[in-house]
Amino acid sequence: MRKKLGRILPWAVTLGLLFYLFRSISLSQIMTALGSAAAWTVPAFVLLVLGVYLGDSFAIWKTFGWFVARLSFREVLVVRGATYLLALVNYTIGQGAIVYFVNRSRGVPLLRGTAAVLLVMGINILLLLVFASVGLLVAPDLPPALRKIVLGAYGALAVYVLLLVIRPSWLTSRPIFDVLFAAGVSGHLRALLVRVPHLGILMVFSYTSLRAFGVQLQVSQALVYLPIIYFIAVLPIAVMGLGTTQAAMIYFFHDFVPGATPAAAKAAILAASLGSQAVALAVQALLGVFCMRNQLARNLREPASTT
């Protein structure tokens, strides 16, 4: 029952939020906002999505090379691109294909590869937490509930760091935690640093999408609010961050559309968010199809005895 609820709840939150947004913002206003986007919008989106892909692949390449097995950057590009077809549905499943690849190509035990994926996912959240914390310090008028979530995340982080330092035997003896303890605090910091380009390009992508639709957001304001929005988006309460991302963007940016009515401002932000996400999904799907045709990816579909 709990597992069933865990699958249904994110869809309920996503559909509920999208229903509310489309009830409060007319479709005609959204279409008008889409039509008013800058001429360079789609080409810029495509280039930046490719940049996010390169940044993500670079971080995975370095992290897996340090803690799991050395891979060529080409291998990571092909496998990461191929996993986009799965990651469009679930990011975790997409990362799981990388685990399968290092198991097949390098003989890395599945549990060790899974531990590396846990490290990558944890580093993503940790980096967002660091950036979101800066936003909380600079912007005093944020919702109290958000501050509580961030404080709770820091409490969990403190426990995690303590476990890394004291290395209790009842955890170090479990293979699933092997990579995490082998990395230690210094390894986590290195993985954090190589993840910065990925987040940086992602922020440029979001900032560009807002500017393309007339949202006059300054760079300093983007640095404050975007990590907080990403942190909200990765909370496991919605599917792929849909609904929560759009609601958070409208909450933070509705005052940054000069000369627009409140309804038109919300429509511009919603169009920017959904439009950029649609382009990203299309580019990722094409990348996935292209990479799946590569021999490296085709090997993943062959029986283990033939590779």
Secondary structure, 3 states (H helix, E strand, C coil): CHHHHHHHHHHHHHHHHHHHHHHHCCHHHHHHHHHCCCCCHHHHHHHHHHHHHHHHHHHHHHHHHHHCCCCCHHHHHHHHHHHHHHHCCCHHHHHHHHHHHHHHHHCCCHHHHHHHHHHHHHHHHHHHHHHHHHHHHHCCCCCHHHHHHHHHHHHHHHHHHHHHHHCCHHHHCCHHHHHHHHHHHHHHHHHHHHHHHHHHHHHHHHHHHHHHCCCCCCHHHHHHHHHHHHHHHHCCCCHHHCCHHHHHHHHHHCCCCCCCCHHHHHHHHHHHHHHHHHHHHHHHHHHHHHHHCCHHHHHHCCCHHHC
